[in-house]
Amino acid sequence: MAFFAVFVPVVMLGVMVALGRYEELMLPTVRNDAAPRRRSPAPAREPHSRVTPGTGDGGRGA
């Protein structure tokens, strides 16, 4: 009988801790941020000219 009096509360505590960990894994977490953080977009590149310097024919040759 003393066995149950000592070990039942310890086992119940272990079950409660295990259930808490299980709940943390299964339920999605709530962020404190109002909006999700996003990376800033890369700066726009300048358009490249298709004209080969000095020819004026668009790089297609003669």
Backbone as JSON, one array per atom type, in Angstrom:
{
  "sequence": "MAFFAVFVPVVMLGVMVALGRYEELMLPTVRNDAAPRRRSPAPAREPHSRVTPGTGDGGRGA",
  "N": [[0.81, -1.19, 0.0], [1.96, 1.21, 0.72], [3.6, 1.51, -1.4], [1.91, 2.3, -3.53], [1.09, 4.77, -2.51], [3.37, 6.27, -2.69], [4.37, 6.11, -5.33], [2.26, 6.57, -7.17], [1.55, 9.4, -7.22], [3.96, 10.35, -8.36], [4.0, 9.09, -10.85], [1.67, 10.19, -11.91], [2.45, 12.87, -12.11], [4.47, 12.64, -14.02], [2.89, 11.85, -16.22], [1.35, 14.15, -16.59], [3.32, 16.02, -17.31], [4.22, 14.85, -19.67], [1.9, 15.02, -21.24], [1.68, 17.78, -21.46], [3.97, 18.37, -22.99], [3.28, 17.0, -25.31], [1.05, 18.47, -26.09], [2.25, 20.93, -26.71], [3.69, 20.2, -28.97], [1.71, 19.44, -30.79], [-0.21, 21.51, -31.09], [-0.49, 24.6, -32.86], [1.77, 27.34, -32.51], [1.24, 30.63, -31.2], [2.08, 33.7, -32.5], [3.51, 36.72, -31.23], [3.79, 38.83, -32.89], [2.14, 41.16, -35.0], [2.04, 40.97, -37.77], [3.47, 38.6, -40.01], [7.02, 38.33, -40.33], [8.81, 39.44, -43.12], [11.21, 39.07, -45.71], [13.0, 41.81, -47.07], [12.46, 42.97, -50.39], [14.7, 42.25, -53.11], [16.9, 44.69, -54.51], [15.89, 46.36, -57.5], [17.18, 45.46, -60.66], [18.95, 47.25, -63.18], [17.67, 47.57, -66.48], [19.14, 45.68, -69.11], [20.85, 46.62, -72.02], [20.24, 45.5, -75.29], [21.66, 46.19, -77.4], [24.67, 45.98, -79.02], [27.61, 47.6, -78.11], [28.62, 50.14, -80.28], [27.66, 48.98, -82.66], [24.86, 49.11, -83.08], [22.94, 47.41, -84.04], [21.51, 45.72, -82.47], [22.97, 43.56, -81.62], [22.93, 41.44, -83.38], [24.58, 41.16, -85.46], [25.82, 41.64, -88.85]],
  "CA": [[0.0, 0.0, 0.0], [2.87, 2.36, 0.74], [4.11, 1.61, -2.77], [0.98, 3.13, -4.29], [1.06, 6.12, -1.94], [4.59, 6.99, -3.08], [4.63, 6.13, -6.76], [1.14, 7.07, -7.96], [1.71, 10.84, -7.51], [5.1, 10.55, -9.24], [3.55, 8.68, -12.17], [0.7, 11.18, -12.39], [3.22, 14.05, -12.48], [5.1, 12.31, -15.3], [1.86, 11.86, -17.25], [0.98, 15.54, -16.85], [4.42, 16.65, -18.05], [4.21, 14.28, -21.02], [0.76, 15.59, -21.96], [2.03, 19.17, -21.77], [4.9, 18.35, -24.12], [2.52, 16.56, -26.48], [0.21, 19.59, -26.5], [3.11, 21.92, -27.35], [4.07, 19.71, -30.29], [0.57, 19.28, -31.69], [-0.94, 22.76, -31.32], [0.35, 25.65, -33.44], [2.11, 28.41, -31.58], [0.71, 31.94, -31.55], [3.14, 34.7, -32.46], [3.14, 38.02, -30.68], [3.86, 39.82, -33.96], [0.86, 41.37, -35.69], [2.2, 40.47, -39.13], [4.69, 37.8, -40.13], [8.16, 39.06, -40.85], [9.19, 39.07, -44.47], [12.46, 39.66, -46.17], [12.79, 42.93, -47.99], [12.74, 42.54, -51.76], [16.02, 42.61, -53.65], [16.81, 45.91, -55.32], [15.65, 46.11, -58.92], [18.34, 45.65, -61.52], [18.7, 48.11, -64.34], [17.52, 46.75, -67.69], [20.32, 45.61, -69.96], [20.63, 46.98, -73.42], [20.58, 44.42, -76.21], [22.46, 46.77, -78.48], [26.11, 45.84, -78.81], [28.21, 48.92, -78.26], [29.29, 50.46, -81.53], [27.06, 48.42, -83.85], [23.52, 49.65, -83.25], [22.07, 46.45, -84.71], [20.89, 44.82, -81.51], [23.84, 42.44, -81.35], [22.66, 40.34, -84.29], [25.59, 41.11, -86.52], [25.38, 42.25, -90.11]],
  "C": [[0.86, 1.27, 0.0], [3.46, 2.59, -0.65], [3.22, 2.52, -3.6], [0.98, 4.57, -3.8], [2.27, 6.94, -2.39], [4.67, 7.16, -4.6], [3.48, 6.65, -7.62], [1.26, 8.58, -8.21], [2.88, 11.12, -8.47], [4.72, 10.18, -10.68], [2.56, 9.69, -12.74], [1.42, 12.46, -12.83], [3.91, 13.82, -13.83], [4.1, 12.34, -16.45], [1.47, 13.3, -17.59], [2.07, 16.28, -17.64], [4.43, 16.15, -19.49], [3.05, 14.85, -21.83], [1.02, 17.05, -22.33], [2.98, 19.26, -22.95], [4.17, 17.96, -25.4], [1.66, 17.71, -27.01], [1.05, 20.65, -27.22], [3.5, 21.49, -28.76], [2.9, 19.72, -31.27], [-0.15, 20.59, -32.01], [-0.01, 23.81, -31.92], [0.61, 26.73, -32.4], [1.54, 29.73, -32.09], [1.85, 32.93, -31.42], [2.61, 35.99, -31.85], [3.13, 39.1, -31.76], [2.48, 39.95, -34.62], [0.92, 40.81, -37.11], [3.47, 39.62, -39.2], [5.81, 38.61, -40.75], [8.51, 38.52, -42.22], [10.51, 39.72, -44.82], [12.15, 40.82, -47.1], [13.15, 42.47, -49.4], [14.12, 43.0, -52.21], [15.87, 43.87, -54.48], [16.66, 45.56, -56.8], [16.93, 46.35, -59.71], [17.96, 46.55, -62.68], [18.57, 47.23, -65.57], [18.79, 46.81, -68.54], [19.95, 45.97, -71.39], [21.05, 45.81, -74.31], [21.46, 44.93, -77.37], [23.92, 46.61, -78.12], [26.75, 47.19, -79.03], [28.92, 49.08, -79.61], [28.62, 49.9, -82.77], [25.67, 48.98, -84.11], [22.57, 48.68, -83.91], [21.42, 45.46, -83.74], [21.72, 43.58, -81.22], [23.66, 41.27, -82.28], [23.74, 40.2, -85.38], [25.03, 41.7, -87.81], [24.58, 41.34, -90.98]]
}
